[in-house]
Amino acid sequence: GGRYDVQIRAIIGHLEAALPYATPSFAAALGALIQWYRTGEDSDRTAFDIAWVQSTDSPVDTMSGFIEVYMDARGIKGAWESMVYYVNPEKTARIRALAENAQWFEDRMPIAPAFRKPMVLGVTATAIEVVIETGDAGPITPIGVNLPNDQRVRELYGSKSVTLSNVTEAYEFSTTDEYRREFTWNDEEFDRAKRWGATAGELATEIHEVLGHGSGRMAAGIAAQPQELLKEQYSALEETRADLVALYFCADPKLVELGIVAADDHADIVRAEYEAFARTALVQLRRVREGSQLEEDHMRNRQAIVHWLLANTRALSVRVREAKTYYVLESVTRLREGVAEMLAEVQRIKSEGDYVAARALFETY
């Protein structure tokens, strides 16, 4: 319609105004983005994805376009979003260590070797400070992003991962002690959450985005996109896969070797993250009305992981005190073992495009 055309022309005008200030590679990406906005052709979207992934030298960057499909029950139609941000060089050093060692982690994924990437390409990772978010990206903001979503571009050209540092800090500063205490089982868990919650959460987000979404490949002989095969289950399955990778590798001693976490702190950080993840399955329910069907893919993913672990391991227990229910971590080792087992199956489902198994996973858990 006319209003849509006016909006698109306005976006193109702003992008064109930015071109003289952009580095050469970023200008090429912006030019490809302008072309996509002009035509709407999938081939131009692919060209932009490739140019954007290859633009790594700009201190300022943007995500813009009809990107995520979380709002569409079919998982097909992208919602428009735009984000402008700049790189935080200090915090980027830690996340870059993950990206530079992506092949080491890929080779040790607890999944079938046939589903591992033999050569991880172009994982670019940064910690960023958001300037503005709009459309599908705001005002309810993500805390980390890995793009593009096109599996073929990921496998051939790589991906970009960002952790939204100032957003994570805002969440931490706005969390009260009363809120933490309400959902923790005892003083030890409360103290861990207060001391290590932000650090553990940021680390998990970084692994989720850099190693999680950037990992794995389709099974031999499957040319279709996993989104086409897994349909409305794809987004929830992909978020499940990335969270499982984060839960598995946040406990790996390699993080100490790389200087990402201190040896003396590592065990507390891991336990804090495992406890926080278990709590999330309860805490996030405050966002939905009783009797509602969960539809948001990140919420479905977290419920599936925690309830799968409750059903298939002795890593977590359900405790009730004064008519309040708590999910309590019983064993770090058993939880990591359970995560490895679940990740192997989730990766198989994605790699083989097993829609029946994906649907059964979420309807069961």
N, C-alpha and C positions, 0 to 999 in steps of 0.2 A: 504494500500500500504506500501512499504518499508519505505518511509519517515515517515509515521504515526507511524510505529512500533518503529523506532529510537527515535522519540519524546516521545512516551509513556515510553519507557525504560529509557530515561533520567529523566523524571518526577519521575518514581518509584525509580530510584537511589538516587535522592535528598531527597525524602520522607524517604527512608530507612536510609540515613545518619542523618536525624533529630531524629530518634527514641531514641537514647541513651540520648538525651537532654530533652526529653518530660516528662511531668508528666505522671503517670500511665494511667489516663483516656484519656489524649490527645494521648498517644502512642497507646492506643486501637483504637481511632478514626483514626489515621494515618494508622494503620495496616489494618483497614477496607477499607480505601480509596485506599490503595495499591491493595487490593484484587479486588476492583471494577475496577481499571485501568487494571488489568490483565485479567478479564473475560468480562467486559461490561454487566454483567447480572443485570437485574432490581432488583433481590433479593439481590445482593451484594450492589447495590446502596441504597436500603432500610436499610440494615444492617449498612452501613456507616452513613446514615442520623440519625439513632437512636443513634449510638455511639457518633457522633459529638454533637448532642443535649445534651447528658448526660455528655459531657466533659466541665466542667465549672470552673476548678481550674487553668487553664494555663494562665499565663500573655501574652503569644504569641499564636496566633491562625491563621488558614488559611481557606479560602473558595477555593475549587478547584474541577473542574469537568465540565461536560456538563450540565449546570445548567439552565440558563434562555432561554426562547423560544421567546423572543421579536423579534428576527430577522427572524423568520419563519412565513410566512403569515398564515400557518395552526395552529400555536401555539403548535406544537408538538416537533419539533427537537431542542434539547438543544445546545446552543453555548458554546464552551469551554472557561472557564475563570479561573483565579487564582489570589488570593489576600493574602498577608501576612501582618499582623498588630499586634500591641500590645495594651494593655488596658491602657487608661488614667484614673487612679483611682479617680482623683479629679472630673472630669466631669461625671464619672459613677454614682456617688452618686445620682444625680438628676434623671437620667434615671432609676436607680434601684427602686426609689420610685414609679414610674409608674408600673414597673413589679410586685413589691410586693403587689400592690393594684389592680392588673388586674381583680380580681373577682368582686371588688366593681364597676368598670367601666362596666364590662360585664353585671352585673345585671341591669345596668341603660342604656344600649344601647336602642336607640329609634327604636327598631325592635320588631317583634313578639317574645314573650317569647319562643316559640317552636324552634326558631333559635338561641337562646343564649346557650352558654355552661353552663351546670349546675355546672361544676367543671373545672376551668382553670388550666391546668397542665404545669409546667416546662417552664414558660416564663423567659428566661435569657436575660438580657439587659445590654449592655456595650457601653460606648463611647470609640472610638478607634483612634489610630494614624496609618495611612496607611504607610507601608514601601515601598511596591511595588504592582502594579496592572498590569495585562497583559491579553491578549486575549479579551474577551467580557467585561472585567472590566476596560480596559484602552486602549488608553489614555483618552477616554471620561468616566469620573468616576461617579458612583452613589454618593449620599450623605447619603444614609441609606440603609440597607439591612435587610430583615427578611427571614430566611430560616429554615427548608427545605420547598420546594414548595408542597411536598406530603401532601395532606389534611389528610390522614389517620394517618401519623406520627404526624402531628400537634395536632390532637385530642387526640391521645393516649399517646404521649410522650412530646409534647410541641414544642417550637421553640426558636431560638436564634435571637435576634435583636441587630444590631449595628448601631450607628451613627458615621459617618466618620468626626470626629471633625476637623482634620487639613485640610480636603477638604472644609468643610463649611467655615472655617476661610479664606482660600485662595480665595474663591468666594467673601467674604465680602471685603477683602483687595483690590481686583481687580475691584470693582465697583466704578465708578467715580460719582461725584455729577451731572455732565452733563447728564449722563445716567439716574440717578434717576429722575432728574427734567423733562426730556423729556416726561416721561409717567405718571407723577403725575398731578392731576387736579389743586391743589393749594399749597400754601406754607405750610399749616398745614399738608397736606398729605406728602409732601416732608420731612418736619421735622420729622414726625413720622417714615417714612421709614428709614431715616438716623439714628435716635436714637434707634429704636426698631426692624428694619428689620431683623438683624442677630439673635437677641434673639428670635423673633417670629418664624422665619423660622426654627431655630434649635428645638424649642419646638414642632412645628407642625410635623417635621420629626420624632422626638422621639415618639410622639403619633401615627403617621402613622405606624411606624414599630412595636412598642411594642403592642399597643392596637388595631390597625387597622388590620394588616395582621394576628395577633394572635387570633382574635375574631371569634365568630360565629361557626355554625355547619350546616351540611347538614340536610335536612328534613328527618323525620322518613321513613324508607323503601327504601331510595336511597343509594345504595352501590357503585355506580360508582363515579369516581373522577369528580369534577366539570369541570376540563379541558376537559374531554371526552365529557361531555354534552354540554358545552358552546362553544367548538371548538375555532375558531379564535377570538371570542369575549371575551374569558376568561380573558386574561391578562389585557386588558383595563378595564374590569368590576372589577377585583380585585383591580387594582390601584384606580379606582373610589371609591370603598368601603373604602379603607384605608384612602384616602384623606377626605372623608366625616366624618369618625370617628375622624380624626384630627381636622377638622373644628368644629365639634360639641363639643368635649371635651376640646379644648383649651380655651373655654369660661366658663368652669365649675368651680365654687368656690372651688371644692375639690383640685384644684391645689394650691390654697393659703393655704388651711388647711395642705397640705402635705409639704409646704415650698418650692415648686418648683418655684413659682413666688411670688413676694411681693404684698401685697394687694393694695398698692398705685399705682403700675405699671400695674396691671392686665388688666384694661380696655383699656389702650393705646396699650398693647401688642396684645390684641384680635383684636382691630380695625386695627392695623398695619398688622396683618396676613390676615384679611379679605380683606383689600384693596390690599395687595400684590397678593393674590390669584386671585382676579378679574383682576388685571393688567396682570397677567401671560397669560391669554387667548389671549391678544393682543400681548404682548412682544414676546412670543415664535414663533409667525408667522414670525419673521425676519429670522428664521432658515430654512424656506421652500420657494421654488419659488412660485410666484403667479400662481394660477391655478392648483397647485399640490394637490393630495389627501393625507390627513394626514394618516400616517401609524404607526408611533411610538406610543406605547400604553399609555405612560404617557401623551403625547401631546393630544391624543384622549380623555383621561380621564378628563383632565383639561378643554378642550373645552366643553365636555358634561356637566360638573357640572355648569360652568358659564352660558352657554346658556340655560340650564334647569332652572336655577334660574332667568335669564332674562325673560323667557317665563312664568314662573309659580309663581313668587313672585314680590313684589315691593321692593326687597332688594337692587337691583342694577339698575342703569340707564345708558343709552348710551348718551353721550354728545359730541357735535362737536364744536371745536373752531379753527378758522384759518385753516380749512380743515383737522384738525387732530381729530381722534376719541379717546374718553376716556371712560373707564368703571368706573363708580363712585359708591362707596358704599353709599347707602341712609339710611340704618338701620341695625345695628348690630343684633337687636332682630329678625327682619324679615328674615335676612339671616340665622341665626341659626335655626329658625323654618322651613325654606325651606330645609335646609340641613337635618334636622331630617326626614322630609317627604320623601325626595329623598333616604336617607339611608335605610329607611324601605323597599322601593321597590327594591333597588339594592340588599339588603341582601336576600329578597325573591327570586329574580331571581337566585342568586347564590345557595341558599339552595335547591331550587327546580330544578335547572338545566334548567331554562326556556330559551332555545336558541332563540326562536322567539321574546320574550320580550327584551332580551339583544341586538339582532340585531336591533330591532326597536329603542331602546334607542340611540344607537350610530349613526344610519342613520338619526335620527330626529335632534339630537342636536350636 
